Amino acid sequence: MYEILMSCVYVQEKFIISEKGKRAVFTHINDAWRRYKWYIKRLHFGKYPTMKEQLKHHPQGIPEHHFKQLITYWKNTIVQV
């Protein structure tokens, strides 16, 4: 995953990261992303019992059609394991 992130054009264009700091920077980015996903899932997925309710209360920063895909992913039994 580290190598994939390093090849990301956005990161390379926006930030100058020394070789020594790359691992630390991307560890923090990964941790922040995981916390954000947990927060979204807790507030908008687990709180409402039906997909209709979940979509009605979808996060403002996520388009409804994207959130619907995310709900479908979270409900997948393989993902829940």
PDB file with SEQRES, HELIX, SHEET and CRYST1 records, atoms N, CA, C and O in Angstrom:
SEQRES   1 A   81  MET TYR GLU ILE LEU MET SER CYS VAL TYR VAL GLN GLU          
SEQRES   2 A   81  LYS PHE ILE ILE SER GLU LYS GLY LYS ARG ALA VAL PHE          
SEQRES   3 A   81  THR HIS ILE ASN ASP ALA TRP ARG ARG TYR LYS TRP TYR          
SEQRES   4 A   81  ILE LYS ARG LEU HIS PHE GLY LYS TYR PRO THR MET LYS          
SEQRES   5 A   81  GLU GLN LEU LYS HIS HIS PRO GLN GLY ILE PRO GLU HIS          
SEQRES   6 A   81  HIS PHE LYS GLN LEU ILE THR TYR TRP LYS ASN THR ILE          
SEQRES   7 A   81  VAL GLN VAL                                                  
HELIX    1 AA1 TYR A    2  MET A    6  1                                   5    
HELIX    2 AA2 VAL A    9  LYS A   14  1                                   6    
HELIX    3 AA3 LYS A   22  ILE A   40  1                                  19    
HELIX    4 AA4 LYS A   41  PHE A   45  3                                   5    
HELIX    5 AA5 MET A   51  LYS A   56  1                                   6    
HELIX    6 AA6 GLU A   64  LYS A   75  1                                  12    
HELIX    7 AA7 THR A   77  GLN A   80  1                                   4    
CRYST1    1.000    1.000    1.000  90.00  90.00  90.00 P 1           1          
ATOM      1  N   MET A   1       0.827  -1.186   0.000  1.00  0.00           N  
ATOM      2  CA  MET A   1       0.000   0.000   0.000  1.00  0.00           C  
ATOM      3  C   MET A   1       0.875   1.254   0.000  1.00  0.00           C  
ATOM      4  O   MET A   1       0.549   2.242  -0.658  1.00  0.00           O  
ATOM      5  N   TYR A   2       1.969   1.213   0.728  1.00  0.00           N  
ATOM      6  CA  TYR A   2       2.871   2.357   0.811  1.00  0.00           C  
ATOM      7  C   TYR A   2       3.361   2.761  -0.576  1.00  0.00           C  
ATOM      8  O   TYR A   2       3.379   3.947  -0.905  1.00  0.00           O  
ATOM      9  N   GLU A   3       3.751   1.799  -1.380  1.00  0.00           N  
ATOM     10  CA  GLU A   3       4.260   2.097  -2.721  1.00  0.00           C  
ATOM     11  C   GLU A   3       3.165   2.656  -3.628  1.00  0.00           C  
ATOM     12  O   GLU A   3       3.420   3.523  -4.464  1.00  0.00           O  
ATOM     13  N   ILE A   4       1.952   2.152  -3.452  1.00  0.00           N  
ATOM     14  CA  ILE A   4       0.828   2.661  -4.253  1.00  0.00           C  
ATOM     15  C   ILE A   4       0.570   4.125  -3.926  1.00  0.00           C  
ATOM     16  O   ILE A   4       0.373   4.943  -4.825  1.00  0.00           O  
ATOM     17  N   LEU A   5       0.572   4.455  -2.629  1.00  0.00           N  
ATOM     18  CA  LEU A   5       0.353   5.840  -2.231  1.00  0.00           C  
ATOM     19  C   LEU A   5       1.465   6.751  -2.741  1.00  0.00           C  
ATOM     20  O   LEU A   5       1.201   7.885  -3.140  1.00  0.00           O  
ATOM     21  N   MET A   6       2.699   6.268  -2.731  1.00  0.00           N  
ATOM     22  CA  MET A   6       3.820   7.088  -3.174  1.00  0.00           C  
ATOM     23  C   MET A   6       3.727   7.405  -4.662  1.00  0.00           C  
ATOM     24  O   MET A   6       4.231   8.437  -5.106  1.00  0.00           O  
ATOM     25  N   SER A   7       3.102   6.548  -5.419  1.00  0.00           N  
ATOM     26  CA  SER A   7       2.982   6.783  -6.850  1.00  0.00           C  
ATOM     27  C   SER A   7       1.791   7.683  -7.183  1.00  0.00           C  
ATOM     28  O   SER A   7       1.591   8.056  -8.339  1.00  0.00           O  
ATOM     29  N   CYS A   8       1.025   8.017  -6.194  1.00  0.00           N  
ATOM     30  CA  CYS A   8      -0.151   8.865  -6.422  1.00  0.00           C  
ATOM     31  C   CYS A   8       0.282  10.230  -6.938  1.00  0.00           C  
ATOM     32  O   CYS A   8       1.064  10.924  -6.289  1.00  0.00           O  
ATOM     33  N   VAL A   9      -0.216  10.605  -8.079  1.00  0.00           N  
ATOM     34  CA  VAL A   9       0.150  11.860  -8.723  1.00  0.00           C  
ATOM     35  C   VAL A   9      -0.218  13.054  -7.845  1.00  0.00           C  
ATOM     36  O   VAL A   9       0.551  14.011  -7.758  1.00  0.00           O  
ATOM     37  N   TYR A  10      -1.357  13.013  -7.208  1.00  0.00           N  
ATOM     38  CA  TYR A  10      -1.802  14.131  -6.378  1.00  0.00           C  
ATOM     39  C   TYR A  10      -0.794  14.422  -5.266  1.00  0.00           C  
ATOM     40  O   TYR A  10      -0.401  15.570  -5.054  1.00  0.00           O  
ATOM     41  N   VAL A  11      -0.388  13.386  -4.571  1.00  0.00           N  
ATOM     42  CA  VAL A  11       0.545  13.567  -3.461  1.00  0.00           C  
ATOM     43  C   VAL A  11       1.871  14.095  -3.974  1.00  0.00           C  
ATOM     44  O   VAL A  11       2.470  14.977  -3.358  1.00  0.00           O  
ATOM     45  N   GLN A  12       2.328  13.573  -5.079  1.00  0.00           N  
ATOM     46  CA  GLN A  12       3.607  14.012  -5.626  1.00  0.00           C  
ATOM     47  C   GLN A  12       3.558  15.460  -6.102  1.00  0.00           C  
ATOM     48  O   GLN A  12       4.560  16.171  -6.021  1.00  0.00           O  
ATOM     49  N   GLU A  13       2.414  15.899  -6.593  1.00  0.00           N  
ATOM     50  CA  GLU A  13       2.299  17.272  -7.077  1.00  0.00           C  
ATOM     51  C   GLU A  13       2.098  18.267  -5.936  1.00  0.00           C  
ATOM     52  O   GLU A  13       2.568  19.401  -6.030  1.00  0.00           O  
ATOM     53  N   LYS A  14       1.422  17.878  -4.877  1.00  0.00           N  
ATOM     54  CA  LYS A  14       1.050  18.810  -3.820  1.00  0.00           C  
ATOM     55  C   LYS A  14       2.052  18.890  -2.678  1.00  0.00           C  
ATOM     56  O   LYS A  14       2.135  19.920  -2.009  1.00  0.00           O  
ATOM     57  N   PHE A  15       2.810  17.837  -2.441  1.00  0.00           N  
ATOM     58  CA  PHE A  15       3.686  17.789  -1.272  1.00  0.00           C  
ATOM     59  C   PHE A  15       5.096  17.376  -1.646  1.00  0.00           C  
ATOM     60  O   PHE A  15       5.305  16.563  -2.546  1.00  0.00           O  
ATOM     61  N   ILE A  16       6.051  17.945  -0.945  1.00  0.00           N  
ATOM     62  CA  ILE A  16       7.441  17.521  -1.062  1.00  0.00           C  
ATOM     63  C   ILE A  16       7.761  16.780   0.234  1.00  0.00           C  
ATOM     64  O   ILE A  16       7.843  17.388   1.301  1.00  0.00           O  
ATOM     65  N   ILE A  17       7.936  15.492   0.134  1.00  0.00           N  
ATOM     66  CA  ILE A  17       8.166  14.668   1.311  1.00  0.00           C  
ATOM     67  C   ILE A  17       9.536  14.010   1.166  1.00  0.00           C  
ATOM     68  O   ILE A  17       9.831  13.372   0.156  1.00  0.00           O  
ATOM     69  N   SER A  18      10.367  14.177   2.199  1.00  0.00           N  
ATOM     70  CA  SER A  18      11.696  13.563   2.156  1.00  0.00           C  
ATOM     71  C   SER A  18      11.557  12.051   2.227  1.00  0.00           C  
ATOM     72  O   SER A  18      10.539  11.526   2.678  1.00  0.00           O  
ATOM     73  N   GLU A  19      12.586  11.368   1.778  1.00  0.00           N  
ATOM     74  CA  GLU A  19      12.568   9.895   1.816  1.00  0.00           C  
ATOM     75  C   GLU A  19      12.433   9.389   3.247  1.00  0.00           C  
ATOM     76  O   GLU A  19      11.776   8.376   3.485  1.00  0.00           O  
ATOM     77  N   LYS A  20      13.045  10.080   4.194  1.00  0.00           N  
ATOM     78  CA  LYS A  20      12.982   9.661   5.596  1.00  0.00           C  
ATOM     79  C   LYS A  20      11.571   9.809   6.169  1.00  0.00           C  
ATOM     80  O   LYS A  20      11.166   9.030   7.031  1.00  0.00           O  
ATOM     81  N   GLY A  21      10.830  10.794   5.697  1.00  0.00           N  
ATOM     82  CA  GLY A  21       9.517  11.074   6.272  1.00  0.00           C  
ATOM     83  C   GLY A  21       8.345  10.412   5.579  1.00  0.00           C  
ATOM     84  O   GLY A  21       7.221  10.485   6.074  1.00  0.00           O  
ATOM     85  N   LYS A  22       8.578   9.770   4.451  1.00  0.00           N  
ATOM     86  CA  LYS A  22       7.464   9.203   3.669  1.00  0.00           C  
ATOM     87  C   LYS A  22       6.624   8.214   4.458  1.00  0.00           C  
ATOM     88  O   LYS A  22       5.396   8.294   4.451  1.00  0.00           O  
ATOM     89  N   ARG A  23       7.267   7.296   5.127  1.00  0.00           N  
ATOM     90  CA  ARG A  23       6.519   6.268   5.852  1.00  0.00           C  
ATOM     91  C   ARG A  23       5.670   6.903   6.951  1.00  0.00           C  
ATOM     92  O   ARG A  23       4.509   6.531   7.117  1.00  0.00           O  
ATOM     93  N   ALA A  24       6.216   7.836   7.691  1.00  0.00           N  
ATOM     94  CA  ALA A  24       5.475   8.481   8.772  1.00  0.00           C  
ATOM     95  C   ALA A  24       4.290   9.287   8.230  1.00  0.00           C  
ATOM     96  O   ALA A  24       3.190   9.227   8.778  1.00  0.00           O  
ATOM     97  N   VAL A  25       4.518  10.026   7.172  1.00  0.00           N  
ATOM     98  CA  VAL A  25       3.450  10.845   6.586  1.00  0.00           C  
ATOM     99  C   VAL A  25       2.305   9.969   6.110  1.00  0.00           C  
ATOM    100  O   VAL A  25       1.143  10.257   6.393  1.00  0.00           O  
ATOM    101  N   PHE A  26       2.623   8.908   5.392  1.00  0.00           N  
ATOM    102  CA  PHE A  26       1.567   8.058   4.860  1.00  0.00           C  
ATOM    103  C   PHE A  26       0.908   7.206   5.935  1.00  0.00           C  
ATOM    104  O   PHE A  26      -0.242   6.800   5.771  1.00  0.00           O  
ATOM    105  N   THR A  27       1.605   6.927   7.023  1.00  0.00           N  
ATOM    106  CA  THR A  27       0.973   6.248   8.149  1.00  0.00           C  
ATOM    107  C   THR A  27      -0.085   7.154   8.761  1.00  0.00           C  
ATOM    108  O   THR A  27      -1.176   6.690   9.093  1.00  0.00           O  
ATOM    109  N   HIS A  28       0.220   8.433   8.916  1.00  0.00           N  
ATOM    110  CA  HIS A  28      -0.748   9.379   9.465  1.00  0.00           C  
ATOM    111  C   HIS A  28      -1.938   9.580   8.529  1.00  0.00           C  
ATOM    112  O   HIS A  28      -3.077   9.675   8.987  1.00  0.00           O  
ATOM    113  N   ILE A  29      -1.684   9.646   7.238  1.00  0.00           N  
ATOM    114  CA  ILE A  29      -2.776   9.784   6.270  1.00  0.00           C  
ATOM    115  C   ILE A  29      -3.688   8.560   6.337  1.00  0.00           C  
ATOM    116  O   ILE A  29      -4.912   8.695   6.339  1.00  0.00           O  
ATOM    117  N   ASN A  30      -3.100   7.380   6.391  1.00  0.00           N  
ATOM    118  CA  ASN A  30      -3.873   6.144   6.472  1.00  0.00           C  
ATOM    119  C   ASN A  30      -4.704   6.095   7.752  1.00  0.00           C  
ATOM    120  O   ASN A  30      -5.875   5.717   7.721  1.00  0.00           O  
ATOM    121  N   ASP A  31      -4.099   6.477   8.874  1.00  0.00           N  
ATOM    122  CA  ASP A  31      -4.830   6.476  10.147  1.00  0.00           C  
ATOM    123  C   ASP A  31      -6.004   7.452  10.119  1.00  0.00           C  
ATOM    124  O   ASP A  31      -7.092   7.127  10.593  1.00  0.00           O  
ATOM    125  N   ALA A  32      -5.790   8.644   9.567  1.00  0.00           N  
ATOM    126  CA  ALA A  32      -6.859   9.641   9.483  1.00  0.00           C  
ATOM    127  C   ALA A  32      -7.998   9.139   8.594  1.00  0.00           C  
ATOM    128  O   ALA A  32      -9.170   9.342   8.910  1.00  0.00           O  
ATOM    129  N   TRP A  33      -7.658   8.492   7.499  1.00  0.00           N  
ATOM    130  CA  TRP A  33      -8.673   7.955   6.589  1.00  0.00           C  
ATOM    131  C   TRP A  33      -9.500   6.873   7.278  1.00  0.00           C  
ATOM    132  O   TRP A  33     -10.723   6.838   7.138  1.00  0.00           O  
ATOM    133  N   ARG A  34      -8.830   5.990   8.022  1.00  0.00           N  
ATOM    134  CA  ARG A  34      -9.541   4.923   8.726  1.00  0.00           C  
ATOM    135  C   ARG A  34     -10.473   5.490   9.794  1.00  0.00           C  
ATOM    136  O   ARG A  34     -11.589   4.998   9.957  1.00  0.00           O  
ATOM    137  N   ARG A  35     -10.034   6.515  10.524  1.00  0.00           N  
ATOM    138  CA  ARG A  35     -10.904   7.156  11.523  1.00  0.00           C  
ATOM    139  C   ARG A  35     -12.113   7.815  10.865  1.00  0.00           C  
ATOM    140  O   ARG A  35     -13.224   7.741  11.390  1.00  0.00           O  
ATOM    141  N   TYR A  36     -11.903   8.450   9.733  1.00  0.00           N  
ATOM    142  CA  TYR A  36     -13.007   9.098   9.016  1.00  0.00           C  
ATOM    143  C   TYR A  36     -14.040   8.061   8.564  1.00  0.00           C  
ATOM    144  O   TYR A  36     -15.243   8.271   8.722  1.00  0.00           O  
ATOM    145  N   LYS A  37     -13.572   6.952   8.005  1.00  0.00           N  
ATOM    146  CA  LYS A  37     -14.499   5.902   7.569  1.00  0.00           C  
ATOM    147  C   LYS A  37     -15.277   5.339   8.759  1.00  0.00           C  
ATOM    148  O   LYS A  37     -16.477   5.088   8.649  1.00  0.00           O  
ATOM    149  N   TRP A  38     -14.608   5.140   9.887  1.00  0.00           N  
ATOM    150  CA  TRP A  38     -15.267   4.636  11.086  1.00  0.00           C  
ATOM    151  C   TRP A  38     -16.345   5.616  11.552  1.00  0.00           C  
ATOM    152  O   TRP A  38     -17.449   5.211  11.917  1.00  0.00           O  
ATOM    153  N   TYR A  39     -16.016   6.895  11.535  1.00  0.00           N  
ATOM    154  CA  TYR A  39     -16.942   7.935  11.970  1.00  0.00           C  
ATOM    155  C   TYR A  39     -18.187   7.972  11.079  1.00  0.00           C  
ATOM    156  O   TYR A  39     -19.311   8.031  11.577  1.00  0.00           O  
ATOM    157  N   ILE A  40     -17.982   7.937   9.779  1.00  0.00           N  
ATOM    158  CA  ILE A  40     -19.107   7.941   8.822  1.00  0.00           C  
ATOM    159  C   ILE A  40     -19.974   6.699   9.022  1.00  0.00           C  
ATOM    160  O   ILE A  40     -21.202   6.792   9.031  1.00  0.00           O  
ATOM    161  N   LYS A  41     -19.344   5.553   9.180  1.00  0.00           N  
ATOM    162  CA  LYS A  41     -20.101   4.309   9.348  1.00  0.00           C  
ATOM    163  C   LYS A  41     -20.897   4.337  10.649  1.00  0.00           C  
ATOM    164  O   LYS A  41     -22.046   3.895  10.680  1.00  0.00           O  
ATOM    165  N   ARG A  42     -20.310   4.842  11.705  1.00  0.00           N  
ATOM    166  CA  ARG A  42     -20.991   4.888  13.004  1.00  0.00           C  
ATOM    167  C   ARG A  42     -22.179   5.840  12.982  1.00  0.00           C  
ATOM    168  O   ARG A  42     -23.248   5.515  13.499  1.00  0.00           O  
ATOM    169  N   LEU A  43     -21.995   7.018  12.382  1.00  0.00           N  
ATOM    170  CA  LEU A  43     -23.059   8.026  12.409  1.00  0.00           C  
ATOM    171  C   LEU A  43     -24.154   7.809  11.370  1.00  0.00           C  
ATOM    172  O   LEU A  43     -25.307   8.171  11.605  1.00  0.00           O  
ATOM    173  N   HIS A  44     -23.813   7.230  10.241  1.00  0.00           N  
ATOM    174  CA  HIS A  44     -24.780   7.190   9.142  1.00  0.00           C  
ATOM    175  C   HIS A  44     -25.183   5.780   8.702  1.00  0.00           C  
ATOM    176  O   HIS A  44     -26.159   5.622   7.969  1.00  0.00           O  
ATOM    177  N   PHE A  45     -24.462   4.779   9.131  1.00  0.00           N  
ATOM    178  CA  PHE A  45     -24.805   3.415   8.733  1.00  0.00           C  
ATOM    179  C   PHE A  45     -25.426   2.655   9.896  1.00  0.00           C  
ATOM    180  O   PHE A  45     -26.528   2.121   9.768  1.00  0.00           O  
ATOM    181  N   GLY A  46     -24.743   2.602  11.008  1.00  0.00           N  
ATOM    182  CA  GLY A  46     -25.222   1.832  12.152  1.00  0.00           C  
ATOM    183  C   GLY A  46     -26.388   2.471  12.882  1.00  0.00           C  
ATOM    184  O   GLY A  46     -27.126   1.783  13.587  1.00  0.00           O  
ATOM    185  N   LYS A  47     -26.562   3.751  12.728  1.00  0.00           N  
ATOM    186  CA  LYS A  47     -27.578   4.478  13.470  1.00  0.00           C  
ATOM    187  C   LYS A  47     -28.989   4.266  12.909  1.00  0.00           C  
ATOM    188  O   LYS A  47     -29.967   4.355  13.651  1.00  0.00           O  
ATOM    189  N   TYR A  48     -29.099   3.989  11.616  1.00  0.00           N  
ATOM    190  CA  TYR A  48     -30.406   3.864  10.959  1.00  0.00           C  
ATOM    191  C   TYR A  48     -30.586   2.445  10.439  1.00  0.00           C  
ATOM    192  O   TYR A  48     -29.669   1.895   9.830  1.00  0.00           O  
ATOM    193  N   PRO A  49     -31.762   1.837  10.670  1.00  0.00           N  
ATOM    194  CA  PRO A  49     -31.951   0.417  10.344  1.00  0.00           C  
ATOM    195  C   PRO A  49     -32.152   0.105   8.855  1.00  0.00           C  
ATOM    196  O   PRO A  49     -31.799  -0.990   8.414  1.00  0.00           O  
ATOM    197  N   THR A  50     -32.701   1.026   8.078  1.00  0.00           N  
ATOM    198  CA  THR A  50     -32.993   0.718   6.682  1.00  0.00           C  
ATOM    199  C   THR A  50     -32.158   1.588   5.749  1.00  0.00           C  
ATOM    200  O   THR A  50     -31.696   2.667   6.120  1.00  0.00           O  
ATOM    201  N   MET A  51     -31.977   1.090   4.528  1.00  0.00           N  
ATOM    202  CA  MET A  51     -31.216   1.858   3.541  1.00  0.00           C  
ATOM    203  C   MET A  51     -31.900   3.187   3.242  1.00  0.00           C  
ATOM    204  O   MET A  51     -31.235   4.198   3.018  1.00  0.00           O  
ATOM    205  N   LYS A  52     -33.224   3.180   3.237  1.00  0.00           N  
ATOM    206  CA  LYS A  52     -33.963   4.418   2.966  1.00  0.00           C  
ATOM    207  C   LYS A  52     -33.635   5.488   4.010  1.00  0.00           C  
ATOM    208  O   LYS A  52     -33.405   6.648   3.666  1.00  0.00           O  
ATOM    209  N   GLU A  53     -33.616   5.096   5.273  1.00  0.00           N  
ATOM    210  CA  GLU A  53     -33.272   6.024   6.350  1.00  0.00           C  
ATOM    211  C   GLU A  53     -31.806   6.448   6.265  1.00  0.00           C  
ATOM    212  O   GLU A  53     -31.474   7.611   6.491  1.00  0.00           O  
ATOM    213  N   GLN A  54     -30.945   5.507   5.941  1.00  0.00           N  
ATOM    214  CA  GLN A  54     -29.520   5.819   5.824  1.00  0.00           C  
ATOM    215  C   GLN A  54     -29.276   6.829   4.711  1.00  0.00           C  
ATOM    216  O   GLN A  54     -28.486   7.760   4.873  1.00  0.00           O  
ATOM    217  N   LEU A  55     -29.949   6.647   3.591  1.00  0.00           N  
ATOM    218  CA  LEU A  55     -29.790   7.578   2.473  1.00  0.00           C  
ATOM    219  C   LEU A  55     -30.400   8.938   2.793  1.00  0.00           C  
ATOM    220  O   LEU A  55     -29.891   9.973   2.363  1.00  0.00           O  
ATOM    221  N   LYS A  56     -31.482   8.928   3.544  1.00  0.00           N  
ATOM    222  CA  LYS A  56     -32.126  10.186   3.942  1.00  0.00           C  
ATOM    223  C   LYS A  56     -31.181  11.027   4.803  1.00  0.00           C  
ATOM    224  O   LYS A  56     -31.221  12.257   4.757  1.00  0.00           O  
ATOM    225  N   HIS A  57     -30.345  10.370   5.575  1.00  0.00           N  
ATOM    226  CA  HIS A  57     -29.418  11.053   6.484  1.00  0.00           C  
ATOM    227  C   HIS A  57     -27.969  10.888   6.035  1.00  0.00           C  
ATOM    228  O   HIS A  57     -27.071  10.810   6.875  1.00  0.00           O  
ATOM    229  N   HIS A  58     -27.728  10.834   4.737  1.00  0.00           N  
ATOM    230  CA  HIS A  58     -26.353  10.636   4.263  1.00  0.00           C  
ATOM    231  C   HIS A  58     -25.480  11.854   4.592  1.00  0.00           C  
ATOM    232  O   HIS A  58     -25.999  12.961   4.731  1.00  0.00           O  
ATOM    233  N   PRO A  59     -24.175  11.662   4.717  1.00  0.00           N  
ATOM    234  CA  PRO A  59     -23.265  12.771   5.038  1.00  0.00           C  
ATOM    235  C   PRO A  59     -23.293  13.830   3.943  1.00  0.00           C  
ATOM    236  O   PRO A  59     -23.420  13.503   2.764  1.00  0.00           O  
ATOM    237  N   GLN A  60     -23.175  15.084   4.326  1.00  0.00           N  
ATOM    238  CA  GLN A  60     -23.234  16.179   3.353  1.00  0.00           C  
ATOM    239  C   GLN A  60     -22.086  16.132   2.351  1.00  0.00           C  
ATOM    240  O   GLN A  60     -22.261  16.515   1.194  1.00  0.00           O  
ATOM    241  N   GLY A  61     -20.938  15.675   2.773  1.00  0.00           N  
ATOM    242  CA  GLY A  61     -19.780  15.674   1.885  1.00  0.00           C  
ATOM    243  C   GLY A  61     -19.728  14.508   0.917  1.00  0.00           C  
ATOM    244  O   GLY A  61     -18.841  14.452   0.065  1.00  0.00           O  
ATOM    245  N   ILE A  62     -20.662  13.577   1.031  1.00  0.00           N  
ATOM    246  CA  ILE A  62     -20.679  12.393   0.166  1.00  0.00           C  
ATOM    247  C   ILE A  62     -21.962  12.405  -0.644  1.00  0.00           C  
ATOM    248  O   ILE A  62     -23.049  12.422  -0.066  1.00  0.00           O  
ATOM    249  N   PRO A  63     -21.864  12.398  -1.985  1.00  0.00           N  
ATOM    250  CA  PRO A  63     -23.080  12.358  -2.804  1.00  0.00           C  
ATOM    251  C   PRO A  63     -23.921  11.116  -2.472  1.00  0.00           C  
ATOM    252  O   PRO A  63     -23.387  10.065  -2.118  1.00  0.00           O  
ATOM    253  N   GLU A  64     -25.221  11.258  -2.592  1.00  0.00           N  
ATOM    254  CA  GLU A  64     -26.128  10.164  -2.222  1.00  0.00           C  
ATOM    255  C   GLU A  64     -25.838   8.881  -2.991  1.00  0.00           C  
ATOM    256  O   GLU A  64     -25.858   7.797  -2.407  1.00  0.00           O  
ATOM    257  N   HIS A  65     -25.572   8.985  -4.286  1.00  0.00           N  
ATOM    258  CA  HIS A  65     -25.325   7.763  -5.069  1.00  0.00           C  
ATOM    259  C   HIS A  65     -24.015   7.087  -4.635  1.00  0.00           C  
ATOM    260  O   HIS A  65     -23.908   5.864  -4.720  1.00  0.00           O  
ATOM    261  N   HIS A  66     -23.034   7.844  -4.179  1.00  0.00           N  
ATOM    262  CA  HIS A  66     -21.799   7.236  -3.664  1.00  0.00           C  
ATOM    263  C   HIS A  66     -22.058   6.573  -2.317  1.00  0.00           C  
ATOM    264  O   HIS A  66     -21.552   5.487  -2.036  1.00  0.00           O  
ATOM    265  N   PHE A  67     -22.857   7.247  -1.487  1.00  0.00           N  
ATOM    266  CA  PHE A  67     -23.159   6.683  -0.182  1.00  0.00           C  
ATOM    267  C   PHE A  67     -23.969   5.394  -0.319  1.00  0.00           C  
ATOM    268  O   PHE A  67     -23.802   4.468   0.474  1.00  0.00           O  
ATOM    269  N   LYS A  68     -24.834   5.334  -1.309  1.00  0.00           N  
ATOM    270  CA  LYS A  68     -25.602   4.109  -1.554  1.00  0.00           C  
ATOM    271  C   LYS A  68     -24.663   2.950  -1.894  1.00  0.00           C  
ATOM    272  O   LYS A  68     -24.866   1.828  -1.431  1.00  0.00           O  
ATOM    273  N   GLN A  69     -23.647   3.219  -2.695  1.00  0.00           N  
ATOM    274  CA  GLN A  69     -22.655   2.181  -3.016  1.00  0.00           C  
ATOM    275  C   GLN A  69     -21.901   1.754  -1.763  1.00  0.00           C  
ATOM    276  O   GLN A  69     -21.612   0.572  -1.576  1.00  0.00           O  
ATOM    277  N   LEU A  70     -21.587   2.711  -0.916  1.00  0.00           N  
ATOM    278  CA  LEU A  70     -20.879   2.414   0.320  1.00  0.00           C  
ATOM    279  C   LEU A  70     -21.740   1.563   1.255  1.00  0.00           C  
ATOM    280  O   LEU A  70     -21.237   0.625   1.875  1.00  0.00           O  
ATOM    281  N   ILE A  71     -23.023   1.879   1.361  1.00  0.00           N  
ATOM    282  CA  ILE A  71     -23.944   1.091   2.189  1.00  0.00           C  
ATOM    283  C   ILE A  71     -24.014  -0.341   1.662  1.00  0.00           C  
ATOM    284  O   ILE A  71     -23.963  -1.295   2.438  1.00  0.00           O  
ATOM    285  N   THR A  72     -24.128  -0.485   0.364  1.00  0.00           N  
ATOM    286  CA  THR A  72     -24.181  -1.817  -0.245  1.00  0.00           C  
ATOM    287  C   THR A  72     -22.905  -2.598   0.077  1.00  0.00           C  
ATOM    288  O   THR A  72     -22.957  -3.793   0.369  1.00  0.00           O  
ATOM    289  N   TYR A  73     -21.781  -1.925   0.022  1.00  0.00           N  
ATOM    290  CA  TYR A  73     -20.502  -2.561   0.348  1.00  0.00           C  
ATOM    291  C   TYR A  73     -20.477  -3.002   1.811  1.00  0.00           C  
ATOM    292  O   TYR A  73     -20.102  -4.137   2.107  1.00  0.00           O  
ATOM    293  N   TRP A  74     -20.871  -2.120   2.724  1.00  0.00           N  
ATOM    294  CA  TRP A  74     -20.868  -2.437   4.147  1.00  0.00           C  
ATOM    295  C   TRP A  74     -21.833  -3.564   4.487  1.00  0.00           C  
ATOM    296  O   TRP A  74     -21.598  -4.300   5.446  1.00  0.00           O  
ATOM    297  N   LYS A  75     -22.908  -3.717   3.729  1.00  0.00           N  
ATOM    298  CA  LYS A  75     -23.877  -4.783   4.003  1.00  0.00           C  
ATOM    299  C   LYS A  75     -23.445  -6.134   3.434  1.00  0.00           C  
ATOM    300  O   LYS A  75     -24.038  -7.161   3.765  1.00  0.00           O  
ATOM    301  N   ASN A  76     -22.442  -6.141   2.602  1.00  0.00           N  
ATOM    302  CA  ASN A  76     -21.947  -7.383   2.002  1.00  0.00           C  
ATOM    303  C   ASN A  76     -21.414  -8.305   3.109  1.00  0.00           C  
ATOM    304  O   ASN A  76     -20.592  -7.891   3.926  1.00  0.00           O  
ATOM    305  N   THR A  77     -21.885  -9.539   3.127  1.00  0.00           N  
ATOM    306  CA  THR A  77     -21.486 -10.470   4.186  1.00  0.00           C  
ATOM    307  C   THR A  77     -19.987 -10.771   4.160  1.00  0.00           C  
ATOM    308  O   THR A  77     -19.402 -11.031   5.211  1.00  0.00           O  
ATOM    309  N   ILE A  78     -19.370 -10.745   3.017  1.00  0.00           N  
ATOM    310  CA  ILE A  78     -17.926 -10.998   2.931  1.00  0.00           C  
ATOM    311  C   ILE A  78     -17.156  -9.860   3.600  1.00  0.00           C  
ATOM    312  O   ILE A  78     -16.143 -10.106   4.256  1.00  0.00           O  
ATOM    313  N   VAL A  79     -17.616  -8.636   3.445  1.00  0.00           N  
ATOM    314  CA  VAL A  79     -16.951  -7.480   4.047  1.00  0.00           C  
ATOM    315  C   VAL A  79     -17.127  -7.483   5.562  1.00  0.00           C  
ATOM    316  O   VAL A  79     -16.232  -7.057   6.292  1.00  0.00           O  
ATOM    317  N   GLN A  80     -18.260  -7.955   6.030  1.00  0.00           N  
ATOM    318  CA  GLN A  80     -18.548  -7.943   7.466  1.00  0.00           C  
ATOM    319  C   GLN A  80     -17.688  -8.925   8.253  1.00  0.00           C  
ATOM    320  O   GLN A  80     -17.570  -8.801   9.472  1.00  0.00           O  
ATOM    321  N   VAL A  81     -17.103  -9.874   7.591  1.00  0.00           N  
ATOM    322  CA  VAL A  81     -16.285 -10.896   8.298  1.00  0.00           C  
ATOM    323  C   VAL A  81     -15.012 -10.300   8.803  1.00  0.00           C  
ATOM    324  O   VAL A  81     -14.204 -10.997   9.416  1.00  0.00           O  
TER     325      VAL A  81                                                      
END                                                                             
